[in-house]
Amino acid sequence: MTELSAMILNRIRDVPDYPQPGVMFKDITPLLADPVAMAAVVDELAGLHQVDKIVGIEARGFILAAPVAYRAGAGFVPVRKKGKLPAATLEESYDLEYGSATIEVHRDAFAPGDRVLIVDDVLATGGTAKAAVDLVERAGATVAGLAVLMELAFLKGRDRLTGVDLHSLVIV
């Protein structure tokens, strides 16, 4: 285990039965509150790819992706829940471990040929990540990679992302 992996795992709190019974929620707020750990995570993610834009997936992905974009010298693009963006959007619906959802991105969020890194906090079943990949590609950009703070390997989300350069800082 790397020093960064240990630092991350020591700052993630398990919250049982949230947001519903049977789900073990991975709370990253202790990590976010630690400036040394947060800086290490941002630096690691920002160094993964040379990109034009960093996509953050609502909501906790925003918290990581915005400082990663700043550090990488890239633009930040939010991918939001349906109905939260003010201009014309593309949308993608998907299933997740405890329901279904739809995410959107602005139609004009990317220039043709933009290279994009998608950032999120946790890769679980892969539904949200796959929907974000599809949105970026439909908007005319190229997905350079997908980076997550933590991958929940037992949910096999990686299997839905064939052909995507996936980087997980920790795998549990």
Buried (B, 14 or more C-beta within 10 A) or exposed (E): EEEBBEBBBEBBEEEEEEEEEEBEBBBBEEBBEBEEBBEBBBBBBBEBBEBBBBBBBBEBBBBBBBBBBBBBEBBBBBBBBEEEBEEEBBBBEBBBBEEEBEBBBBBEBBEEEBBBBBBBBBBBBBBBBBBBBBBBEBBBBBBBBBBBBBBBEEBEBBEBBEEBEBBBBBEB
